[in-house]
Amino acid sequence: MLRATFYARVSSDSEEQKNSIVSQVQYFTEMIQSKNYQPALDCGIFCKRDGTAENTNGYYVDEGFSGAKSVKYRKAFLQMIKDAKARKFDIILIKNISRFGRNVQEILKFIGDLREVGVGVFFEDVNINTLNRTDDVKITIFSALAEEESRAKSDAVQFGKLQGYKKGIWGGREPYGYNIEEGKLVINEQEATIVKEVFDLYLNQSMGLRNIAKLLNERGIPTKSGKTIFDQSLISKMLKNAVYVGEIRLHRTQKIDINRNIVKAIPKKDQIVTHDESLRIIDDEIFRLVQLEKEKRLEKFGDFKYKDAIIQNDEGEVVLQKVRTIERGNSRHSNKHLFSNLLKCGNCGGSLRRKVQKNKKNTFIYWFCRNNDTFGKSKCKYRNLQHEEKLIQFVKNEITNYKNSPKTSDYYLKSILKTRFNKTNLEEQISVIKTTIDLIKEDREVNFNLFARKKINENEYDERSERITNKLYDAESKLNGLLYIEDEILKTRLRFEVFTKALNDIDLENLTNAVLRKFIDRIVATTFDEPYEEGTDFGDKHTLTIELNFMGEKLNEIRLENSKQRYANTVQDNSDMLTEETLEEWIKYANREHKISDFTDLEYDESQ
């Protein structure tokens, strides 16, 4: 007598679907009796959508999972395959092929695996037994029909989602800080408080992702899913989510093959972007500064990376899969001490290390080159030792000079306005950009025609299309910047007011690492083999320079940008002058490192 089991699956955990499970269990129990099969024993599992599972009396059920999803999500199905290979039953009863799966390749694979161990599958609706090889053609045909049905349903769902997006209906799960009411986002005030705190911890208290997550977990704050396990990636996603400033960007991806779970990214220009001020949790300036800080930390300390790794999947097969790792930079982010991550060796580029030395009467704190201390002179010849007390006084003096030099701040503000928001020949600039956009659109048409005439294959078409789309997005963004240049200038001036107030409010007697990071990019200690200014009173072989920030940007980079623009203006009527050699010399001149005191008497020449 054949030992029989059955497999049931529903795509949601609604009451209606749960009733469907009860009906399927009753139906197949009666079928096993009517066919005089022996019910399978010591096996069976009911896997629920919430992650829980319970043993059954010889059958398998997956609740709340679509058959089009990867089989790895259908735990009961996978357990059934394992038990089949262990010969706990001889035949599996299933209502139809679509319950078994909706991917031809996957369906045929599992049928083949079961045949190898002598276990058959009976599809009740089409009266097919997989152990009967004469039914192979039917199996292939009905599998293809199930796949096509799944694809058609997916297209209909995708179309429905797109229409919903255009009406402001939120797609997918709500981000932390919001709930969904009648299909639209609304602020969750309790979670919004946590969002503001996370941005503050990252920007104003200079905490790292790991420490922020650790703090929230220690306080037992639940994530959106209800778990109390925040991690670094979740905090990172939160910090870069523009929905917190009211920007809603939908239709960013599209599933183009539900059966193979293939998703493509939608070009930025085709995404649906709206702005809803009622969703704002974070100010624009705070959000902008956080993005700048993320970029700085990415450059210095590394970030999450995805690498190919060989792993063993749930079925015991060895497969290639992308695994998330953390790729570290040369150093790690820290805000533990006043000068953490701020002090650099000008000779080797490494960080300075902090050390505390005590005797019976005093405690001395000093910083020195980490590479010299760890590897000796083979890595860096110089120790560049700095006493913390002298460093603090040096920083206080430099910040005082900065605060007391309004001409300096005014100079850099005007530099930014002149180089980035140049209103000279504005109409001509707009005309040039519009011409560029028209040319890019022509390229898009040419690309399509080449593909239509089969002059290029699909891969070439997609690659060219992506490049063209990115160019068009950049050009249209630049055009918008020119069309709304006055708004951008106003925003920059408002940012300047916020920056100036923060600078003037610095309490020099209560400095913190987070405060210093707002205004200092780094402090560089350098030792020269020879005096760096021979014949002057400044011939010391040891120098300490400070590289300051202005509205979240490096002063050196603003100077360089301004100098490039000035140089370009001098040769705009004689392009032959602009050689690589002359440009390189100009950049060297423009990118010199200055102390802030060198700029206290700067005047901005509007004619430059």
TADASUL-V709819 format. One record per backbone hydrogen bond with DSSP energy under -0.5 kcal/mol. NH is the residue of the N-H (numbers start at 1). CO is the residue of the C=O. If there is no record, write none. Layout:
# TADASUL-V709819
nh: (NH,NH)
co: (CO,CO)
This chain:
# TADASUL-V709819
nh: (4,4,5,7,8,10,18,19,20,21,22,23,24,25,26,27,28,29,30,31,32,33,34,35,36,37,38,39,40,45,46,47,47,48,48,51,54,56,58,58,60,61,62,63,64,64,65,69,73,74,75,78,79,80,81,82,83,84,85,86,87,88,90,91,92,93,94,99,100,100,101,102,107,108,109,110,111,112,113,114,115,116,117,117,118,119,120,122,123,123,124,124,125,126,127,128,130,130,132,133,135,136,139,140,141,142,143,144,145,146,147,148,149,150,151,152,153,154,155,156,157,158,159,160,161,162,163,164,165,166,167,167,168,169,170,178,179,181,181,184,186,188,189,192,193,194,195,196,197,198,199,200,201,202,203,204,205,207,212,213,214,215,216,217,218,219,220,221,223,226,235,236,237,238,239,240,241,242,244,245,246,247,248,248,249,250,250,254,256,256,257,261,262,263,264,266,270,271,271,272,273,274,276,279,280,281,282,287,288,289,290,291,292,293,294,295,296,297,298,299,300,301,302,302,303,305,307,307,309,311,311,313,313,316,319,319,321,321,323,325,327,327,328,329,329,330,331,340,342,343,344,345,346,346,349,352,353,355,357,359,364,366,367,368,369,370,373,374,375,376,376,378,379,380,386,388,391,392,393,394,395,396,397,398,399,400,401,402,403,404,405,408,409,410,411,412,413,414,415,416,417,418,419,420,421,421,423,426,429,430,431,432,433,434,435,436,437,438,439,440,441,442,443,444,445,446,447,448,449,450,451,452,453,454,455,456,461,462,463,464,465,466,467,468,469,470,471,472,473,474,475,476,477,478,479,480,481,482,483,484,485,488,489,490,491,492,493,494,495,496,497,498,499,500,501,502,503,504,505,506,508,510,511,516,517,518,518,519,519,520,521,522,523,524,525,525,526,526,528,532,536,543,545,547,548,549,550,553,555,558,559,560,561,562,563,564,565,566,567,568,569,570,571,571,572,572,574,577,578,579,583,584,585,586,587,588,589,590,591,592,594,598,599,600,602,605,606,608)
co: (2,38,91,93,60,62,14,15,16,17,18,19,20,21,22,23,24,25,26,27,28,29,30,31,33,32,2,37,4,59,54,45,61,46,52,48,46,44,43,56,6,45,8,47,10,12,10,66,70,71,73,74,75,76,77,78,79,80,81,82,84,83,3,3,120,5,122,96,96,97,97,67,103,104,105,106,107,108,109,110,111,112,113,114,115,114,90,92,121,128,94,122,95,123,123,123,121,128,129,131,132,133,135,136,137,138,139,140,141,142,143,144,145,146,147,148,149,150,151,152,153,154,155,156,157,158,159,160,161,162,163,164,165,164,183,175,186,179,184,181,179,177,187,188,189,190,191,192,193,194,195,196,197,198,199,200,200,201,208,209,210,211,212,213,214,215,217,216,227,223,231,232,233,234,235,236,238,240,241,242,243,242,246,274,247,248,272,264,254,262,262,257,257,261,254,252,267,267,268,250,271,248,246,276,277,244,244,283,284,285,286,287,288,289,290,291,292,293,294,295,296,297,297,298,327,325,305,323,321,309,319,311,317,313,311,317,309,319,307,305,303,325,326,301,331,300,300,337,339,339,523,350,344,525,345,343,368,366,364,362,357,355,386,353,383,351,369,370,371,371,372,375,376,376,367,365,387,388,389,390,391,392,393,394,395,396,397,398,399,400,402,405,405,406,407,408,409,410,411,412,413,414,415,416,416,417,421,423,425,426,427,428,429,430,431,432,433,434,435,436,437,438,439,440,441,442,443,444,445,446,447,448,449,451,450,450,457,458,459,460,461,462,463,464,465,466,467,468,469,470,471,472,473,474,475,476,477,478,479,480,482,484,485,486,487,488,489,490,491,492,493,494,495,496,497,498,499,500,501,503,506,507,508,512,513,514,515,515,516,516,547,547,342,545,344,523,524,543,541,540,533,526,524,522,546,519,553,550,548,554,555,556,557,558,559,560,561,562,563,564,565,566,567,568,568,569,571,574,575,577,579,580,581,582,583,584,585,586,587,589,592,595,596,597,599,603,604,605)
